[in-house]
């Protein structure tokens, strides 16, 4: 298949599936909380609605950075799609993309001049605590499989079975990372409702819709990486089932937990990382 | 046509043109990656700026007034 066509199709699929999964999460959370909830396509409808709305630029916005940062967030997740489903490249690049996502959240919050954005900008730095378990996961995968290349990890799993069963604590740490990226999660401090919409507060209209497209692709990619790296070679229906299952589990957790305050969120993630790292090393030595 | 619309049209035409070039001529992989990374986000953003709603000129100043920065 033509490479550009492959990339375009994967980006479109990532956006569509990601946005439906986010909508599914909200539906499940609502049902657990005894509410009917929005339709599953609501996130997609919101994205399209915002995309055609006027985007005004605040006087205190650092232009053109205020607009460019939203494009940067889109660029990195297109890069993730290229590194993941298209080329099955390096897991280290996924780590780098996740780090740049944090930087993007930080700068999106600070670029508008709003105090809510600034507070989210500070919390984005706090939320880099989620990178501790991610880095540990990468090291443990490397120690187990001897590689950080996604296609080599897939080959390793087709011979030795899913890494989910051999390094389960690493899988749990990566799941905590996925949880931290989901909406209304206990670790979602950058977009907590106590700071309105966090770093997105002053990005409205078209730019908000644009950010929502990036979030949908990001959600799809995080689930894709988890399923590929910890379960192995999967068919497309298996990927879809796996993503629905993961989104459902995340929705259950998010529905019954409050958003933690930033310090508790950091301590919880770092604590889980230490337990995961120590336990994984012990399991590797046995 | 205001400055934003002109810039958006230029960026849209250039980005879609480069995507079409990559689709039709299938250049080297690194060129395709570079085009995909830049052109896909720019084309979506510029398309959004071209198609987004535009308010009245009288209301524009009110929308751009400084956000609350009391502390």
Interface residues (C-beta under 8 A of the other chain):
Chain A: X2 X3 X4 X5 X7 X8 X11 X51 X52 X53 X54 X55 X56 X57 X58 X59 X60 X67 X70 X71 X74 X75 X78 X79 X82 X112 X113 X114 X115 X202 X205 X206 X209 X210 X213
Chain B: X19 X22 X23 X26 X29 X32 X33 X35 X36 X37 X38 X40 X41 X42 X44 X45 X48 X49 X51 X52 X53 X54 X55 X60 X63 X64 X65 X66 X67 X68 X69 X70 X71
